[in-house]
């Protein structure tokens, strides 16, 4: 190459680099020493965040125009006077404003998103160095309603929790070019499957139960059986997203999808599905329950002494011994495969952030006790949403549907961008097994541990659960988690409702404290859904027992169905023989007793008999 040409190219390249460098230096100098503050004007303002609505179109979250106040301290000659004037219209002290104005900066926020009245007064005064910027403030018109679902945004309108976080790009318009209206960019709107009315009554009832029983927290999940649509996902305690910063992290957690727990006896229905599939003849078996059973050098206690009972009564009375005996007829792989089919050990895929998959170890990590522990709801951890989805499958003829909470995403003008159709179902058990399980669950409500969940208008089937809370490094404690899950109507289930009460102060069972919450919800939910209201036929009059119960000196007699006069005679005999104390509750005939029939009676024990 010609040497002169080469040198000329080097000089030209060097000159270009020097020119670009000089331009950057001049620009940097101007930015550093300029007294101007440049804030994007309306043509560059943030997008109007989309609405979040319930299934009926009621707005759960919206954005409103607000003015934010900022200052350039270099343009303010008398900071004290300016601060004094501003403090008259803002909820900020004069001293706090002076501290802001004395900072060596050219841009300082005084107050974000102030009241319109205050903005108007300050604008009229027209103080030098004080400026306004139009922003959007996120508002939640129903306050705490569905707050654990909807979530909230930060001061810069970035989603921080719930749907606001999970769909931040869609709501803010960051996912694509956004339409403009009057020069303002708009994000997309989101419609949920949540029903505002159902969510409200679910929050009210679970909140009342948590407060009454002095529990740590609670949740109520309501799902449409045939579609998997979540109608309510209530949690107590809750929070107000309009002032989320006033609440600690705990009430802001969505217990229904984030926290997992040992399900206790509610797992027995799914375990029984595995037994019925692999060993249908078990339906004819009889089991003897003496109140405990030994497995792999471990003694597992039962909920009572149930004597000799069939498989239906095993579920009706939530008998641990009967379930464990039935589990001996199948392999641990059979149980694992069944629970996996029902979705345990993996996320449901619901569009809510921070969903957990629970804890479900593979069979090669099970001990000799694990199959039996898992069958009665121990050594496995599930979320409320997982459990509700599994029971929906039982009620849906054995077809599993993943739960959904988003109905659609629309443009600002209503054009649907994406419709979330109910997902395709996946058969997990046969219709015959589903019908058999529904019959067992109906027995639980008719005359078993779930009697308080019964409805006067609809046939209800369900299962109670009470699990001891496991504390790491300490083992099982005396604290409990009480639950009830039910479906209705029995013949053609429309809705599944799960109630979970975490750590009630009095350590009461699911049959005692979760069932009344279900009963308070089921009628109102079904009527809201348009289910035909058919009053149940009155039961046949109870036949008088041919052979009245007797006290054998060791175990509790069965008082069920006795009137007060008949009960007193038996109680007086027990008091004379073993010195028991007793208390009668209510009037009518006996429907519940503590201790349960067949339980051992100790000297000086206290007996409670409940009438209705």
C-alpha positions in Angstrom: 0.0 0.0 0.0 1.2 3.5 -0.7 2.7 5.0 2.4 1.1 8.4 1.9 -2.3 6.9 1.5 -1.9 4.9 4.7 -0.8 7.9 6.7 -3.7 10.0 5.4 -6.2 7.3 6.5 -4.6 7.2 10.0 -4.9 11.0 10.3 -8.5 11.1 9.1 -9.4 8.3 11.6 -7.6 10.2 14.4 -9.4 13.4 13.5 -12.8 11.7 13.6 -12.1 10.2 17.0 -10.9 13.5 18.4 -14.0 15.3 17.1 -16.4 12.7 18.7 -14.5 12.9 22.0 -14.7 16.7 22.0 -18.4 16.6 21.4 -18.9 14.2 24.3 -16.8 16.5 26.6 -18.8 19.6 25.7 -22.1 17.8 26.2 -21.0 16.4 29.6 -19.8 19.9 30.6 -23.2 21.4 29.7 -25.2 18.7 31.5 -23.0 19.1 34.6 -23.2 22.9 34.9 -26.7 23.5 33.5 -29.3 24.7 35.9 -32.2 23.3 33.9 -34.1 20.2 34.9 -35.6 18.3 32.0 -38.6 16.1 32.8 -40.5 14.2 30.1 -43.6 16.1 29.1 -47.1 14.7 28.4 -46.0 13.4 25.0 -43.6 11.0 26.9 -45.7 10.3 29.9 -46.0 6.8 31.3 -48.7 4.5 30.0 -52.1 4.4 31.6 -52.0 1.0 33.4 -54.8 -1.3 32.4 -57.7 -2.2 34.6 -58.2 -5.5 36.5 -61.8 -6.6 36.7 -63.8 -9.5 38.1 -65.8 -11.9 35.9 -68.8 -9.6 36.1 -66.9 -6.5 34.9 -66.5 -4.8 38.3 -63.2 -2.9 38.5 -60.8 -4.2 41.1 -57.9 -2.0 40.1 -57.7 1.2 38.0 -55.4 4.2 37.4 -56.2 7.8 38.0 -54.3 10.9 36.9 -52.5 12.7 39.7 -49.9 15.5 39.9 -46.5 15.0 41.5 -44.5 17.9 42.9 -40.7 18.3 42.4 -38.3 21.2 42.8 -35.0 22.5 41.4 -33.3 23.9 44.6 -30.9 26.1 42.5 -33.8 28.1 41.4 -35.2 28.7 44.9 -33.9 31.8 46.6 -35.7 31.4 50.0 -36.0 27.7 50.9 -37.5 28.5 54.3 -40.3 30.6 52.8 -41.0 28.0 50.1 -41.1 25.2 52.6 -43.4 27.1 54.8 -45.9 27.7 52.0 -45.8 24.1 50.7 -46.3 22.6 54.2 -49.7 24.4 54.4 -51.0 22.2 51.6 -49.0 19.0 51.9 -48.9 16.4 54.7 -45.2 17.1 55.2 -43.6 19.3 57.8 -41.8 22.5 56.9 -38.5 21.1 58.3 -38.7 18.0 56.1 -39.3 20.1 53.0 -36.3 22.4 53.9 -34.1 19.3 54.3 -35.0 18.3 50.8 -34.4 21.8 49.3 -31.0 22.1 51.0 -29.6 19.1 49.1 -27.0 19.8 46.4 -29.2 18.6 43.6 -31.1 20.1 40.7 -34.0 17.7 40.9 -35.8 16.6 44.1 -39.2 15.1 44.6 -41.2 17.0 47.2 -44.4 14.8 47.1 -45.6 12.2 44.6 -49.2 12.0 43.5 -50.7 14.8 45.7 -54.4 15.6 46.1 -56.0 17.6 43.3 -57.1 20.4 45.6 -53.5 20.8 47.0 -52.1 20.8 43.5 -54.5 23.5 42.4 -53.6 25.8 45.4 -49.9 25.4 44.9 -50.2 26.0 41.1 -52.1 29.3 41.8 -49.3 30.6 44.0 -46.7 29.9 41.2 -43.5 29.6 43.2 -40.2 29.7 41.3 -38.3 26.3 41.2 -41.5 24.3 42.0 -42.8 22.1 39.2 -45.5 19.6 38.5 -45.4 16.3 36.6 -48.5 14.3 35.7 -48.4 10.7 36.8 -50.9 7.8 37.4 -51.9 6.6 40.8 -53.1 3.0 41.2 -56.4 2.7 43.0 -58.2 -0.3 44.5 -61.9 0.8 44.9 -62.9 -2.2 47.0 -59.9 -1.8 49.4 -59.0 -5.3 50.7 -61.3 -7.3 48.5 -59.2 -9.9 46.5 -56.0 -8.1 47.6 -54.1 -11.3 47.8 -55.0 -12.0 44.2 -54.8 -8.6 42.6 -51.6 -7.5 44.5 -50.3 -4.0 44.3 -47.9 -1.6 42.6 -45.0 0.6 43.9 -44.7 4.3 43.7 -43.5 4.1 40.1 -46.4 1.9 39.1 -44.4 -1.3 38.8 -46.2 -4.4 39.8 -44.9 -5.8 43.1 -47.3 -8.7 43.9 -50.2 -10.7 42.6 -51.7 -10.2 39.2 -50.1 -6.7 39.1 -46.7 -8.4 39.2 -47.4 -11.5 37.1 -48.9 -9.5 34.3 -46.9 -6.3 34.7 -45.8 -6.1 31.1 -49.4 -6.5 29.8 -50.9 -4.1 32.2 -48.2 -1.4 31.7 -48.2 -1.9 27.9 -44.5 -2.9 27.9 -45.2 -6.2 26.1 -45.9 -4.4 22.7 -46.8 -1.1 21.2 -49.7 0.3 23.1 -52.7 2.2 21.6 -53.1 5.9 22.3 -56.1 7.9 23.3 -55.8 11.7 23.5 -52.0 11.2 23.3 -51.9 8.9 26.3 -50.6 5.3 25.9 -52.8 2.6 27.4 -51.9 -0.8 28.8 -54.1 -3.9 28.4 -57.0 -4.8 30.7 -57.3 -8.1 32.5 -60.5 -9.9 33.4 -60.3 -12.5 36.2 -62.5 -15.6 36.8 -63.1 -14.3 40.4 -66.7 -13.5 41.2 -66.8 -10.3 43.4 -69.7 -11.5 45.5 -68.3 -15.0 46.1 -64.9 -13.6 47.0 -66.5 -11.2 49.5 -68.5 -13.8 51.3 -65.5 -16.2 51.3 -63.3 -13.5 52.8 -66.0 -12.6 55.4 -66.5 -16.1 56.6 -62.9 -17.2 56.8 -62.0 -13.9 58.5 -64.7 -14.4 61.1 -63.5 -18.0 61.8 -59.8 -17.0 62.0 -60.7 -14.2 64.5 -63.1 -16.4 66.6 -60.7 -19.3 66.9 -57.7 -17.1 67.3 -56.0 -18.8 64.4 -52.7 -17.8 62.7 -54.4 -17.6 59.3 -56.9 -19.2 57.0 -58.0 -19.6 53.4 -61.2 -20.5 51.5 -60.9 -21.7 47.9 -64.0 -21.9 45.7 -63.6 -23.6 42.2 -66.1 -24.4 39.5 -65.9 -28.1 39.1 -66.6 -28.5 35.4 -64.3 -25.7 34.2 -61.5 -25.3 36.9 -62.4 -21.5 37.1 -61.5 -20.1 40.5 -64.5 -18.1 41.8 -62.8 -17.1 45.1 -59.4 -17.4 46.7 -59.8 -15.8 50.1 -57.2 -15.3 52.8 -57.2 -14.0 56.3 -55.6 -11.9 57.6 -55.6 -9.7 54.5 -54.4 -6.1 53.7 -55.5 -3.0 51.9 -53.4 -2.5 48.7 -54.1 1.2 48.7 -51.8 1.3 51.7 -49.8 -1.9 51.4 -46.8 -0.3 53.0 -48.6 -0.1 56.3 -48.7 -4.0 56.5 -46.0 -6.5 57.3 -45.1 -9.2 54.8 -47.2 -12.0 56.4 -50.8 -10.7 55.5 -49.6 -9.9 52.0 -48.6 -13.6 51.3 -51.1 -15.6 49.3 -51.5 -18.6 51.6 -53.6 -20.5 49.0 -50.7 -20.9 46.5 -47.5 -20.0 48.4 -47.7 -22.0 51.7 -47.9 -25.8 51.7 -49.0 -28.0 54.6 -49.6 -31.7 55.5 -53.2 -32.3 54.4 -54.0 -34.9 57.1 -57.2 -36.9 56.6 -58.3 -35.1 53.4 -55.6 -37.1 51.6 -57.5 -40.4 52.5 -59.9 -39.9 49.6 -57.0 -39.8 47.1 -55.3 -42.7 48.8 -58.5 -44.7 48.6 -58.6 -44.0 44.9 -55.3 -45.9 44.5 -56.6 -48.8 46.6 -59.9 -49.1 44.6 -58.0 -49.0 41.3 -55.5 -51.7 42.2 -57.7 -53.8 44.5 -61.4 -53.3 43.9 -62.3 -56.2 46.2 -61.3 -54.1 49.1 -64.8 -52.7 49.1 -66.0 -56.0 50.7 -63.3 -56.1 53.4 -63.9 -55.5 57.1 -61.3 -54.0 59.4 -60.9 -54.0 63.2 -59.9 -50.8 64.9 -58.7 -50.8 68.5 -57.5 -47.2 68.4 -54.0 -47.8 67.1 -51.8 -49.9 64.7 -48.1 -50.8 64.7 -46.2 -50.3 61.4 -42.4 -50.6 61.1 -41.8 -50.3 64.8 -44.0 -47.2 65.0 -47.4 -46.9 66.6 -49.9 -44.8 64.7 -52.9 -43.8 66.8 -56.4 -43.6 65.4 -59.1 -40.9 65.8 -61.0 -43.3 68.1 -61.9 -46.9 68.7 -64.1 -47.9 65.8 -64.4 -51.6 66.3 -65.1 -53.7 63.2 -66.0 -51.6 60.2 -66.2 -51.7 56.4 -64.4 -49.4 53.9 -67.2 -46.9 53.7 -67.2 -46.4 57.5 -63.4 -46.1 57.4 -63.8 -42.9 55.5 -67.0 -41.9 57.3 -65.2 -41.9 60.7 -61.7 -41.0 59.2 -60.2 -44.2 60.7 -56.4 -44.3 60.3 -56.3 -48.0 61.1 -58.7 -48.9 58.3 -56.9 -46.8 55.7 -53.5 -48.3 56.7 -54.8 -51.9 56.6 -56.3 -51.2 53.1 -52.9 -49.7 51.9 -51.2 -53.0 52.7 -52.8 -54.5 49.6 -51.0 -52.1 47.1 -47.5 -51.2 46.3 -45.9 -47.8 47.2 -45.5 -47.1 43.5 -49.2 -47.5 43.0 -49.9 -44.8 45.6 -47.1 -42.5 44.2 -48.5 -42.8 40.6 -52.0 -42.0 41.8 -51.0 -38.9 43.8 -48.9 -37.7 40.8 -51.8 -38.1 38.5 -53.8 -35.8 40.8 -51.1 -33.1 40.5 -49.3 -33.4 43.8 -45.7 -32.6 43.8 -45.9 -30.1 40.9 -47.4 -26.6 40.4 -50.9 -26.3 39.1 -49.8 -23.7 36.6 -52.2 -21.0 37.8 -51.2 -17.5 36.7 -50.3 -16.3 40.2 -46.7 -15.5 41.3 -44.7 -17.6 43.7 -46.8 -20.7 43.5 -45.0 -23.7 45.2 -45.2 -27.3 44.3 -45.4 -28.6 47.8 -43.2 -31.6 49.0 -43.7 -35.0 47.6 -40.6 -37.3 47.6 -40.2 -40.1 45.0 -40.7 -43.7 46.2 -36.9 -44.4 46.3 -36.7 -42.0 49.2 -39.5 -43.5 51.2 -39.0 -45.4 54.4 -40.9 -48.5 55.4 -43.5 -46.2 57.1 -43.8 -43.7 54.3 -46.6 -45.4 52.3 -48.8 -45.5 55.3 -48.0 -42.0 56.5 -48.6 -40.5 53.1 -51.9 -42.4 52.9 -53.2 -40.6 56.0 -51.8 -37.2 54.9 -48.4 -37.1 56.6 -44.9 -37.0 54.9 -46.5 -35.0 52.1 -47.0 -31.3 51.8 -49.6 -29.7 49.5 -51.0 -26.3 48.7 -54.6 -25.4 49.1 -55.0 -25.0 45.3 -53.5 -28.4 44.6 -55.9 -30.1 47.1 -59.0 -28.3 45.7 -58.0 -29.2 42.1 -57.6 -32.8 43.1 -61.1 -33.0 44.7 -62.6 -31.2 41.7 -61.3 -34.2 39.6 -63.0 -36.6 41.9 -66.3 -34.7 41.6 -65.8 -34.3 37.8 -66.1 -38.0 37.1 -62.4 -38.5 37.5 -61.3 -35.8 35.0 -58.6 -33.4 36.2 -58.7 -29.7 35.1 -55.9 -27.3 36.0 -57.3 -24.3 38.0 -57.5 -21.0 36.1 -57.8 -17.5 37.4 -57.5 -15.4 34.2 -60.6 -15.1 31.9 -59.2 -12.8 29.2 -56.8 -10.0 28.3 -58.2 -7.1 26.3 -57.0 -3.9 24.6 -58.2 -0.6 26.0 -61.1 -0.5 23.4 -62.3 -4.0 24.5 -60.7 -6.0 21.7 -59.8 -9.4 23.2 -56.1 -10.2 22.8 -56.3 -13.6 24.5 -59.2 -15.6 25.8 -58.3 -18.2 28.4 -60.6 -21.1 27.5 -61.0 -23.9 30.1 -58.1 -26.3 29.5 -58.6 -29.8 28.2 -59.4 -32.3 31.0 -57.2 -35.3 31.7 -58.8 -38.5 33.1 -57.0 -39.6 36.3 -59.5 -42.2 37.6 -62.4 -44.1 36.2 -66.0 -42.8 36.5 -66.8 -45.9 38.6 -64.1 -45.1 41.2 -65.2 -41.4 41.2 -68.8 -42.5 42.0 -67.6 -44.8 44.8 -65.5 -42.0 46.3 -68.4 -39.5 46.1 -70.6 -42.0 48.0 -67.9 -42.3 50.7 -67.7 -38.5 51.0 -71.5 -38.2 51.2 -71.4 -40.6 54.2 -68.9 -38.2 55.9 -71.4 -35.4 55.8 -74.5 -37.5 56.5 -73.3 -39.3 59.6 -69.5 -39.0 59.9 -67.0 -36.4 60.9 -68.3 -33.7 58.6 -71.9 -33.5 59.7 -71.7 -29.8 60.5 -71.0 -29.1 56.8 -74.5 -30.3 55.8 -76.8 -28.0 53.8 -80.6 -27.7 54.1 -80.9 -27.2 50.4 -78.2 -29.1 48.6 -76.7 -32.6 48.9 -73.1 -32.2 50.1 -70.1 -34.6 50.0 -66.8 -34.0 51.6 -63.9 -34.9 53.9 -62.6 -33.4 57.1 -58.9 -33.1 57.9 -56.8 -32.4 61.0 -53.1 -32.5 60.8 -50.4 -31.9 63.5 -48.0 -29.2 62.5 -44.5 -30.3 61.9 -41.7 -28.1 63.3 -38.3 -28.5 61.7 -35.8 -30.0 64.1 -38.5 -30.6 66.7 -40.9 -33.0 65.0 -44.7 -33.0 65.3 -46.1 -30.4 67.8 -49.5 -30.2 69.5 -50.5 -27.4 67.1 -52.9 -28.4 64.3 -54.2 -27.3 60.9 -57.9 -27.9 60.5 -59.7 -28.3 57.2 -62.7 -29.4 55.3 -63.2 -29.8 51.6 -66.6 -30.5 50.0 -68.5 -30.5 46.7 -72.1 -29.9 45.9 -74.7 -30.9 44.7 -73.8 -34.6 45.0 -75.5 -35.9 41.9 -74.0 -33.3 39.5 -71.3 -31.3 41.4 -71.0 -27.7 40.4 -68.7 -26.3 43.0 -65.8 -27.4 45.2 -65.0 -25.4 48.4 -61.9 -25.9 50.6 -61.6 -24.3 54.0 -58.3 -24.3 55.9 -57.8 -22.8 59.3 -54.1 -22.7 60.4 -53.2 -23.1 64.0 -56.5 -22.5 65.9 -55.8 -21.6 69.5 -58.0 -24.4 70.9 -56.5 -27.1 68.6 -60.0 -28.0 67.3 -60.5 -30.4 64.4 -61.6 -29.7 60.9 -64.9 -31.3 61.6 -65.5 -28.8 64.4 -64.3 -25.5 63.0 -63.9 -25.8 59.2 -67.2 -27.4 58.4 -69.4 -24.5 59.7 -67.5 -22.1 57.4 -68.2 -24.4 54.4 -71.9 -24.6 55.5 -72.1 -20.8 55.6 -70.7 -20.6 52.0 -72.2 -23.4 50.0 -75.8 -22.3 49.7 -74.9 -18.7 48.8 -72.3 -19.8 46.3 -74.6 -22.3 44.5 -77.5 -19.9 44.4 -75.1 -17.3 42.9 -74.1 -19.8 40.3 -77.7 -20.3 39.3 -78.0 -23.9 40.7 -81.7 -24.9 41.1 -82.6 -24.6 44.7 -84.1 -27.9 45.8 -84.8 -28.5 49.4 -83.5 -31.8 50.6 -86.1 -34.4 51.5 -86.6 -34.7 55.3 -84.9 -37.7 56.8 -87.0 -40.6 57.9 -87.7 -40.5 61.7 -84.9 -42.1 63.6 -85.9 -45.6 64.7 -85.7 -46.2 68.4 -82.8 -48.5 69.2 -84.1 -51.9 70.0 -81.1 -52.4 72.4 -80.2 -49.2 74.3 -76.5 -48.5 74.8 -74.9 -49.8 77.9 -71.7 -48.9 79.8 -69.2 -51.7 80.1 -67.1 -49.9 82.7 -64.2 -49.3 80.2 -65.2 -47.6 77.0 -67.6 -44.8 75.9 -71.1 -45.9 74.9 -72.6 -44.5 71.7 -75.1 -41.7 72.7 -76.1 -40.9 69.1 -79.8 -40.4 68.8 -80.6 -40.5 72.5 -82.8 -37.8 74.1 -81.8 -35.9 77.2 -83.7 -38.1 79.6 -82.2 -41.3 78.2 -78.7 -39.8 78.1 -78.9 -38.6 81.7 -79.7 -42.1 82.9 -76.6 -43.5 81.3 -74.4 -40.6 82.4 -75.5 -41.0 86.0 -74.6 -44.7 85.9 -71.1 -43.8 84.5 -70.7 -41.1 87.2 -71.6 -43.7 89.9 -69.2 -46.3 88.6 -66.1 -44.3 87.5 -66.7 -40.8 88.8 -67.0 -39.0 85.5 -68.2 -35.4 85.1 -70.5 -34.5 82.2 -71.9 -31.4 80.5 -75.0 -31.3 78.2 -75.1 -28.8 75.3 -78.3 -27.8 73.4 -81.5 -29.7 73.3 -83.1 -32.4 71.1 -81.2 -35.6 70.3 -77.5 -36.4 70.5 -75.5 -35.7 67.4 -72.0 -35.5 68.8 -70.1 -36.6 71.9 -66.6 -36.2 73.4 -64.9 -38.7 73.9 -66.0 -40.6 70.7 -67.9 -43.9 71.0 -65.5 -46.7 71.9 -62.8 -44.4 73.4 -61.4 -45.5 76.8 -63.0 -43.9 79.8 -60.6 -42.9 82.6 -61.5 -42.3 86.2 -62.8 -38.7 86.7 -62.9 -38.0 82.9 -65.1 -35.1 81.5 -67.8 -36.0 79.0 -69.5 -33.5 76.7 -72.8 -34.5 75.0 -74.2 -32.2 72.2 -77.9 -32.2 71.3 -79.8 -30.6 68.4 
